[in-house]
Amino acid sequence: MTPMMHLQRLISSFEQPFFGWFMTSQHMEIYLDIALRGGWLVLFVRIKLVHCGYQRVKIFATWAIDDFFLKIINGEKIKHLLMVIEFRDPPEPLTGDEVLQQVNNLEGIVLSKDPSKKTKISHSERGDNWLKKSIFFCLPYFNTLLLRHNLDVMHIEKNICESILGTLLNIIGKTKDNANSRLDLQQMNLKPHLHPIEDGGKTDFPPAPYVLPPEKKSTLLQFFKELKVPDSFSSNLSRCVNLKEQKLSGLKSHDCHVILNHILPFALRGLLPTSIYEPLVELSQFFCTLNSKALSVEQLKQLDSLIARTLCKLEMEFPPFFDPMVHLPVHLATEALIGGPTVYRWMYQFERQIKFLKSLIRNLAHPEGSIAEGYIAYEFINLSSRYLDDVETMHNRDG
């Protein structure tokens, strides 16, 4: 398909624009060299004036991960725009033998902050990002292990939920929409309407569409304050609401799980533009389906294909929102296809067991021995209580 055919198809089905980079001739030469070495197809488009009826307009074209977007914008300036089209397929996952072959010569590597002791590694010469050979690579079954990284859904949900709520409510220390992110947008020439404005030595930041105004913040927080849920569904979320300071604080991991999976679409309904609300609902539906006790192969394949589009939509609406934690959901459906439902692999049960073991500590100077003695005593009492018929124990207690 030629670029012209591609543009004509999109003119008939207009989608939301995603602003790209304006390039000088020097930038073009640099990015052309980078793109050709990466195997990309590069198109340099000169934006020029065209006539549309009686109105002089400028056609502004740009690129995103998945598709082109077009928009007709008023203006008279002639600009250069770099358009990079990625036609390569996603990289194939490495097998265990291929990983062992890459790290085979990294034994005995010294990782230290002292430059004189640290072993220097040239990633450009090696062609990979390995720093050392992990001890897990020495396991006899590593080369046949399909699930080599079991990502913890519990912490992924917690971090993503805190990032979303912190950005929407503009909570200091939690929001991703800070001064550095706005300066990054300005440096990359993305989202011009969000660039900092210098006014007499003072820097002003225009309000972002994904940050709720004060009245909508109060509506969202009042929703959580008055929320009623069935018993054992979640903790009391109203205790985390601070209406005076307009923020949510003290959310536990399970609170974030419940909010992200079930409550967020209802809480945000009518408070955000459709372009921002829809990807958040899609993300909520993704985690809700992923955390089901029963999953089908067709469901997981569909989730794997949809999550990439959902994250692309979020990236267009939340430019400062993305970090490595937000990228990790891309891998969760594939891991569930190999390892099974997430409810048997996440950290909730391990965290509860660790809490029980920590409660056995009586001597802080020797916590390991204290845990060992306390656990043996607990097991002994548990076993003995099974033979006590005339004494109330945890095994014969009513309820």
Summary of the structure (lengths in Angstrom):
residues: 399
radius of gyration: 27.1
end to end distance: 68.6
largest distance: 96.5
contacts: 981
relative contact order: 0.08
helix: 48%
strand: 11%
